[in-house]
Amino acid sequence: MPRLLSSALRIRRDPRLLKIPPYLSLLCILVGVVWLFLLPLDEYSRRTYISENALLPGQVHTYFGGSDQNVFRAYKHEVNALEDKSNLEINDKLESIIKGIGLKVGRQNFTYNSAGNVYSGENLYALLKAPRGDATEAIVLVAAWKNTKEELNRNGVALVLTLARYFKRWSLWSKDIIFLVTPDSIAGPQAWVDAYHDAHDSSRVDRLPLKSGALQGAIAIDYTQQERFESVHIIYDGVNGQLPNLDLINSVSNIAGGQMGMGVAIQEMWHHDNKYPDRLRTMLRGMLKQGLGLASGPHSSFIPYHVDAVTLQPFGRGWQDEMAMGRVIEGTFRSLNNLLEHLHQSFFFYLLMHRDRFVSIGTYLPSAMLVAANFTIMAIALWVKSGQPELNKEAAKKNEEFEVNPNNSAVERDLFLPLGFVTGCQFLSVIPLYLFNHAPESTLTPIFAVFTVLNLLLPYGLSHLITTYYAPTAQQYQMIRSFSLLLLGMFLSSLATLNFSLSLIVGVLSTPLTFMQPWPESPALRTFCTVLLNAIAPTMVLVIGASVWRLEISDVLREAAFAWDVYGMYSSIVVWCVWWPAWLAASVTVLGKPVPAATRRGKEKAKTA
Amino acid sequence: MRQFLSSILLPCLSLAALAPSTALGTSTSDYHEQLVLRPLPLSSLLASFNFRSNTTLSAFEAHNFQLFPRSLGQILQHAGTRELHLRFNLGRWDAESWGARPWDGAREGGTGVELWAWLDAETDEEADQKWLILTNALSGLFCASLNFIDGTRTTRPAMSFQPEGDHRNSTAANTHLLYGVLPHEVVCTENLTPFLKLLPCKGKAGIASLLDGHKLFDASWQSMAIDVRPVCPTQGECVLEIEQTIDMVLDIERSKRPRGNPIPRPPPSYELNCDKSKPYSADDTCFPADYAASQEWSLQTVFGKVMKGTCPLTDPSVLPVCLQVPESRTVFISNGAVEKKDPNMEQRCFEVPAEADFEMILPRPEGQQELKSQEEMQAQDLIKPETPLLYAERSFTGHGQERGGVQTILKNPSPDTEVEFIYMESLPWFMRIYTHTIEARIDGHPGKHNSLIQQVYYRPAVDRARGTQLELRMRVPPSSTVFLTYDFEKSILRYTEYPPDANRGFDVAAAVITILNPNNTDGKFAAYNLRTTSLLLNLPTPDFSMPYNVIIFTSTAIALAFGGMFNILVRRFVAADEGPQFNIAGLKSKLKAKFGKVAQKLDKGAVPNKVPDEKSDGARVVSGDSEKK
């Protein structure tokens, strides 16, 4: 032990130690990225299983069918007749149908303003009281009138009506069942769930006239396909990358895939051979969606309130009809009805790569953590370095075996400029955040164009500003980098526990920031670094991403503003307040021309004299 | 003993001989029973069973039980109970469709089991003691977990309850009211069986023969009540009256399902009741006709069996079965029964032959097809439900594990009468309410309305010993809606305090609303009673597999860390250059020194000692010293 201590002390003083961190950072990044690509292998992923024994998926006979199909056809005629009617007319008709079934009906108005647009409508919902229940728990069946692609959810709404009539006949429900029909897929459910939990802004969203107990689960139907289908697509991404309990997905997949003999797909992987490339693709798609944090369907709004929810979407051409879809929902509801307690057994943090393979947080988290750790390592190294005397290149060359003189080992750090600069960058980030979330839609694209150009010039301007007025030394540049990387590492590692994918995406895109430093003597390297940095600037990544996925920038910006205003997506905060300041600090550092400390001190003395 | 036997046997024998006429010397029989059937909107049927018997107080005190159930009577005597009210409830009363509650809500409780009683005791401690005896004994009698009504679930309401019976002023001073509630108790057949056993005819004859656990507990709402109270007529002896009530709302369509085939499979398509007026109506397309349409039903289809005569002990002047439908509707009854109309109450009652089975069929009303609107149809088929004095609805607000709120919506439907009532909450101790947040406001008028709450009785909770008791005397102006809200904080329980079963959450008992009688002339304290639904409170719950992981993990960490730490603390450290040197160089120098000394001795004063050797010598001396210390 004493030997260990003394040898550790000796190593601490070793100047070679300070050469390690950049390599260590690089190693962290490499291991982190490779780790991610190992996950789809059989050795690292696990088969899914039902953890909550009470669910018993697929253990009940489902009886939906027979003459219910006649009723379904009639309801579909009614829905078709309402195709071009206004929201109010639709709800009036649906209300009369549901009242005929013998259920209580509630309606709720909502109005959201985002990017100068008004999103308003009226939700309609019906409450089936559990015959012997006590209004303490409820499960929700949602059908949006229009799905996320603005297609009429013809079969979905008709199916909800038919199921409401069918469920009413059973006396075994232990929880109330709420049937919710919303005019759109995102704003409507959001308004309803907010109001259900009394978390709504009462000036924009009405309170609910009718309520039941704690929501225990929700299933949404997105069924626009007219012909018979083959498989069910489970959409599970929630707002801000939150996910429903894995048990719910497994139950649906068990009922649809096992009991009903349908195919089950996730993440729009219509064909999946369960081999490495497909698994990796599924996982990456899932991560991208999680990272963006957008609502992917009517179910997404439920998840932040700890209500587990998925959207079911039939696809493909096969021989399954609407009744089969109804039976999947019946089976799922029977399973949820069995629950004695809130879903908590299985995983809330997972990456799915096939419908029955997943990795849990313990396995995948190190990947994002390593990437985040590389920033922290570099930040600490830079801090230590900044405390050591500046080496004159010539002096260093002359004296190869130069060792740090213990008397001269600590240099006073000039903290004002670095702290002020990094804080300033963080505060500057409020401008884009405010602009992109509050500007009206028509001005969003021009603002973005102007901002992108300004963003190219901003580092030059800032660099010029600080070099002229402050003449920072190499030590100050080191500290700017140190603080900025420290913040980045800290934010990303805490974000990794909330939204792993977002943290990893931002982390990987910012990895070059670790290695950026001023190149006063090498214009070629400086130009290269500047070009590289501009290629990974948040604005540029947005432009490249939009062109890769063939999206309009205006749509992306409008969607982001909508997400911010309606369901509180925080990805934009991460982009503008975590990623962009770090990028700005690095860009300014690259352009920096450090003044040797001695000359600066001389200048200051001259000034004071 | 003989006297006791004769007192039991005589009335029975005489009744058997002379039944069912009023041959007894006393004015009427001490027992009567009645079933009132009332079809409700949305194809429901309210069935109210009422059984009442009594015994004189002197006979009761002499342990002389006739029609009064002995098992219950002995418990009451042992626990010194003056008045007892026990409720078993399941489901929800849908006031908006079904109207006012039966018995003005006086014969029902909140979901689960509710018990309140006036006990004879000198002190509070004695009352608690007797309450413990009472709850434990009743728990055994009714197969319910009433023994779990402990101190944390017991309250002493100050304003809400008033005795229903006549208590002499001398005894009233020493009676204590205790109220306990078990919201999570699931009422089922094991509670019905002991309930029926208290009846003189059990479930064998009379209207009680219709009671079947399968149908009763498949009802949309059901309530079983037992009320024991002393009644003192203006002249004559005081009697102890026991009233047993069962109210249930049956869903006619669901009840008509045969017992052997209870699964609601889709009916064959030709049995579907379709709306043929739709343009797309076809063999394979059927818009279902309105659910609200009246259906045909009979006692047999709804209760699963026919009524088996009458109970021979019952008072024949009270007709056993009554039906409340408009006069225009036809009713078919079995042979031997006689229909008697009561024009004032839109009620017809039936005299039932004592020995024969009784069946009643209410056919679907004629001419239903011509009338289009649902309202018209209902007006024709049913007696219009009475509007209740107040609608109440309670729910949680907020989300998360730390705080929450409760919101009660109280709606007064009357256009001109103000409603004054007492709102009582008995909350568990782990729901700590913030009294400063209690606020009542009228819908549409923002801001506080302090005048709505007139009086507050608040008894704060004591952790793990007593729950919160909150009683508010409030009023709701005519045709307005009042929101009563308050916030609370959730406590964190000790991990042993979680019940061992699945953690569904904790049930919070229904709020009790007692609407005060504005003209309290007839001695009735409450004009109407109602309960809100119970609530499910989610407390922060540890994942119970976690402690084991934590224990294992910390044990390992402590074992490793403690081992190392202990080693460091106990070992004595000496710097390497201070300790004795055992390396070769040291050995060499030592040897050199030795040899040097020898050489010195041999060659006196020729070679001086080297400096390092002196050092090493010195070091040795120092270390030697330290060893000595």
Chai-1 contact restraints between the chains, C-beta under 6 A:
chainA,res_idxA,chainB,res_idxB,connection_type,confidence,min_distance_angstrom,max_distance_angstrom,comment,restraint_id
A,P2,B,F573,contact,1.0,0.0,6.0,A-B,restraint_1
A,Y63,B,R265,contact,1.0,0.0,6.0,A-B,restraint_2
A,G66,B,P266,contact,1.0,0.0,6.0,A-B,restraint_3
A,S67,B,P266,contact,1.0,0.0,6.0,A-B,restraint_4
A,S67,B,P267,contact,1.0,0.0,6.0,A-B,restraint_5
A,S67,B,S269,contact,1.0,0.0,6.0,A-B,restraint_6
A,S67,B,L272,contact,1.0,0.0,6.0,A-B,restraint_7
A,D68,B,P266,contact,1.0,0.0,6.0,A-B,restraint_8
A,N70,B,S269,contact,1.0,0.0,6.0,A-B,restraint_9
A,N70,B,D284,contact,1.0,0.0,6.0,A-B,restraint_10
A,N70,B,T285,contact,1.0,0.0,6.0,A-B,restraint_11
A,N70,B,C286,contact,1.0,0.0,6.0,A-B,restraint_12
A,V71,B,C286,contact,1.0,0.0,6.0,A-B,restraint_13
A,V71,B,P288,contact,1.0,0.0,6.0,A-B,restraint_14
A,R73,B,T285,contact,1.0,0.0,6.0,A-B,restraint_15
A,A74,B,T285,contact,1.0,0.0,6.0,A-B,restraint_16
A,A74,B,C286,contact,1.0,0.0,6.0,A-B,restraint_17
A,A74,B,F287,contact,1.0,0.0,6.0,A-B,restraint_18
A,H77,B,Y280,contact,1.0,0.0,6.0,A-B,restraint_19
A,G100,B,D290,contact,1.0,0.0,6.0,A-B,restraint_20
A,G100,B,Y291,contact,1.0,0.0,6.0,A-B,restraint_21
A,I101,B,Y291,contact,1.0,0.0,6.0,A-B,restraint_22
A,G102,B,L42,contact,1.0,0.0,6.0,A-B,restraint_23
A,G102,B,Y291,contact,1.0,0.0,6.0,A-B,restraint_24
A,P131,B,S220,contact,1.0,0.0,6.0,A-B,restraint_25
A,R132,B,L90,contact,1.0,0.0,6.0,A-B,restraint_26
A,R132,B,G91,contact,1.0,0.0,6.0,A-B,restraint_27
A,D134,B,T111,contact,1.0,0.0,6.0,A-B,restraint_28
A,D134,B,T533,contact,1.0,0.0,6.0,A-B,restraint_29
A,D134,B,S534,contact,1.0,0.0,6.0,A-B,restraint_30
A,A135,B,T533,contact,1.0,0.0,6.0,A-B,restraint_31
A,T136,B,L536,contact,1.0,0.0,6.0,A-B,restraint_32
A,R169,B,P264,contact,1.0,0.0,6.0,A-B,restraint_33
A,W170,B,P264,contact,1.0,0.0,6.0,A-B,restraint_34
A,S171,B,D218,contact,1.0,0.0,6.0,A-B,restraint_35
A,S171,B,R254,contact,1.0,0.0,6.0,A-B,restraint_36
A,H197,B,H399,contact,1.0,0.0,6.0,A-B,restraint_37
A,D198,B,T397,contact,1.0,0.0,6.0,A-B,restraint_38
A,D198,B,G398,contact,1.0,0.0,6.0,A-B,restraint_39
A,K211,B,S395,contact,1.0,0.0,6.0,A-B,restraint_40
A,G213,B,L536,contact,1.0,0.0,6.0,A-B,restraint_41
A,A214,B,L536,contact,1.0,0.0,6.0,A-B,restraint_42
A,Y305,B,H399,contact,1.0,0.0,6.0,A-B,restraint_43
A,L340,B,A502,contact,1.0,0.0,6.0,A-B,restraint_44
A,L340,B,R504,contact,1.0,0.0,6.0,A-B,restraint_45
A,E341,B,A502,contact,1.0,0.0,6.0,A-B,restraint_46
A,E341,B,N503,contact,1.0,0.0,6.0,A-B,restraint_47
A,E341,B,R504,contact,1.0,0.0,6.0,A-B,restraint_48
